[in-house]
Amino acid sequence: MSVDQHPGLRPAAAAGASAAPVDPDVRPVPPEEQALDPRSIARASLAAGRNRSLWWTLGGIAGAVGAAFAWDAVVGVLVLAALLVVYGAVRAAGTSPGPAAVVVRSKALDVTVLLGCAAALVALAAVLPGA
C-alpha cells in the first residue's frame, strides 16, 4: 500500500504542515552529497537521446571505424585521435557545464585525459604496421 492510499501516512506537505525553520548555522548539502532521486535519473536517461553531443560522438566513432575499414587501421586510429583533440579543445574553450559527452570531472582533468588519450593513439598509430 502506498503513502497516498493509506490515510494515516500522508506526507507532511500534504497534511498542511509548515516548512521547518531555517537554521543559519546549518550549511546546505552540496548536490553531489544529496540523495539520488530515481525519477530524475530516469528522466535524464530518456533525455540523453536528445543530446547532440552524444550523437556527434557516435558519428565520430562510426567515422573512425569506417575509415579503418575503407583504408587501414592507422587512418581509423588517427580519425579517432582527431575526434579526441576536437573534444579536448571544445572542453577547454567551452563554458561549464559543457557537452554531456565530454564532461566527466573538472575541466582540467577532462582536457588532460582527452588530449593525453589522443597523444597515446597517435603514438600507437606511429608504431602500428599498415595493412
Contacts in CASP RR format, 6 or more apart in sequence:
PFRMAT RR
TARGET T0000
AUTHOR 0000-0000-0000
METHOD contacts of the structure
MODEL  1
MSVDQHPGLRPAAAAGASAAPVDPDVRPVPPEEQALDPRSIARASLAAGR
NRSLWWTLGGIAGAVGAAFAWDAVVGVLVLAALLVVYGAVRAAGTSPGPA
AVVVRSKALDVTVLLGCAAALVALAAVLPGA
3 9 0 8 1.000
3 10 0 8 1.000
3 11 0 8 1.000
48 54 0 8 1.000
48 100 0 8 1.000
49 55 0 8 1.000
51 99 0 8 1.000
51 100 0 8 1.000
51 101 0 8 1.000
52 99 0 8 1.000
53 98 0 8 1.000
53 99 0 8 1.000
53 100 0 8 1.000
53 101 0 8 1.000
53 102 0 8 1.000
54 100 0 8 1.000
54 101 0 8 1.000
56 99 0 8 1.000
56 101 0 8 1.000
57 83 0 8 1.000
57 87 0 8 1.000
57 101 0 8 1.000
60 79 0 8 1.000
60 80 0 8 1.000
60 83 0 8 1.000
61 80 0 8 1.000
61 83 0 8 1.000
63 76 0 8 1.000
63 79 0 8 1.000
64 76 0 8 1.000
64 77 0 8 1.000
64 79 0 8 1.000
64 80 0 8 1.000
64 83 0 8 1.000
65 76 0 8 1.000
66 76 0 8 1.000
67 75 0 8 1.000
67 76 0 8 1.000
67 78 0 8 1.000
67 79 0 8 1.000
68 75 0 8 1.000
68 76 0 8 1.000
68 77 0 8 1.000
68 79 0 8 1.000
72 130 0 8 1.000
72 131 0 8 1.000
73 128 0 8 1.000
73 130 0 8 1.000
73 131 0 8 1.000
74 125 0 8 1.000
74 128 0 8 1.000
74 130 0 8 1.000
74 131 0 8 1.000
77 121 0 8 1.000
77 122 0 8 1.000
77 124 0 8 1.000
77 125 0 8 1.000
77 128 0 8 1.000
78 121 0 8 1.000
78 122 0 8 1.000
78 125 0 8 1.000
80 121 0 8 1.000
81 117 0 8 1.000
81 118 0 8 1.000
81 119 0 8 1.000
81 121 0 8 1.000
81 122 0 8 1.000
81 125 0 8 1.000
82 118 0 8 1.000
84 114 0 8 1.000
84 115 0 8 1.000
84 116 0 8 1.000
84 117 0 8 1.000
84 118 0 8 1.000
84 121 0 8 1.000
85 114 0 8 1.000
85 115 0 8 1.000
85 118 0 8 1.000
87 99 0 8 1.000
87 101 0 8 1.000
87 102 0 8 1.000
87 114 0 8 1.000
88 102 0 8 1.000
88 110 0 8 1.000
88 111 0 8 1.000
88 114 0 8 1.000
88 115 0 8 1.000
88 118 0 8 1.000
90 98 0 8 1.000
90 99 0 8 1.000
90 102 0 8 1.000
91 98 0 8 1.000
91 99 0 8 1.000
91 102 0 8 1.000
91 103 0 8 1.000
91 107 0 8 1.000
91 110 0 8 1.000
91 111 0 8 1.000
91 114 0 8 1.000
92 107 0 8 1.000
92 111 0 8 1.000
96 103 0 8 1.000
96 107 0 8 1.000
97 103 0 8 1.000
102 110 0 8 1.000
102 114 0 8 1.000
103 110 0 8 1.000
104 110 0 8 1.000
104 113 0 8 1.000
END
